[in-house]
Amino acid sequence: MDEHAALMETSLVQFMAPQLVREDKMMDDARKTKFEFRIFPWDLKNYPASGVFAPTQGASRQKGEQLIRLVVQALGRLVEDHFRS
């Protein structure tokens, strides 16, 4: 599923830069069909006019924070595993 302006992207911005989230503009719009693989250029008729590719329902600052923590932990392990002296 696409993530542009959807649940996780919105949650990340709510955590990192909440002043940028315009909650009055949040909507549960979505593509008209499933994700297009290996099709270029993309069929723009498949995209909603809102630019929202998937639902924002359930987005929260807490989800954004949790995702950031998980990514930072995973990156830390990766660095330790590959660059340990």
C-alpha positions in Angstrom: 0.0 0.0 0.0 1.2 3.5 -0.8 2.1 5.7 2.2 2.0 9.2 0.8 0.0 11.3 3.3 -1.3 8.1 4.9 -1.3 6.6 8.4 2.5 6.1 9.0 3.7 9.2 7.1 1.2 11.3 8.9 2.1 9.7 12.3 5.8 10.4 11.6 5.2 14.1 10.9 2.9 14.3 13.9 5.8 13.2 16.0 8.7 15.0 14.3 7.0 18.3 13.2 3.4 18.5 14.5 3.1 22.1 13.4 3.1 20.8 9.8 0.1 18.5 10.2 -3.1 20.1 9.1 -5.6 17.8 10.8 -8.5 19.7 9.1 -7.1 18.4 5.8 -6.7 14.7 6.9 -9.0 12.3 5.0 -9.5 8.7 4.2 -9.0 8.9 0.5 -7.2 6.2 -1.5 -6.1 5.0 -4.9 -8.8 3.6 -7.1 -6.9 0.3 -7.8 -4.1 -1.6 -6.2 -0.5 -0.5 -6.3 1.0 -0.5 -9.8 4.2 -2.5 -10.2 6.7 -1.8 -12.9 4.3 0.6 -14.8 5.9 3.8 -15.9 4.7 6.4 -16.3 2.0 5.8 -13.7 -1.6 6.1 -14.7 -2.6 9.4 -13.0 -6.3 8.5 -13.4 -5.6 6.0 -10.6 -4.7 8.7 -8.1 -7.3 10.6 -6.1 -7.3 14.4 -6.6 -6.5 14.8 -2.9 -3.0 13.3 -3.3 -3.7 11.0 -0.4 -2.9 7.4 -1.4 -4.3 5.5 1.6 -6.3 6.2 4.7 -5.0 8.4 7.5 -7.4 6.9 10.0 -5.5 5.9 13.2 -2.5 8.2 12.6 -1.0 9.5 15.9 2.1 11.1 17.4 2.5 7.9 19.4 2.7 5.7 16.3 5.2 8.1 14.8 7.4 8.0 17.9 7.3 4.2 18.1 8.3 3.9 14.4 11.2 6.3 14.9 12.4 4.4 18.0 12.2 1.1 16.1 14.1 2.5 13.1 16.8 4.0 15.4 17.2 0.8 17.3 17.5 -1.2 14.0 20.0 1.2 12.6 22.0 1.1 15.8 22.2 -2.7 15.6 23.2 -2.5 11.9 26.0 -0.1 12.7 27.2 -2.1 15.6 27.1 -5.3 13.6 29.0 -4.0 10.6 31.4 -1.5 12.2 32.3 -3.1 15.4 36.1 -3.0 16.0 
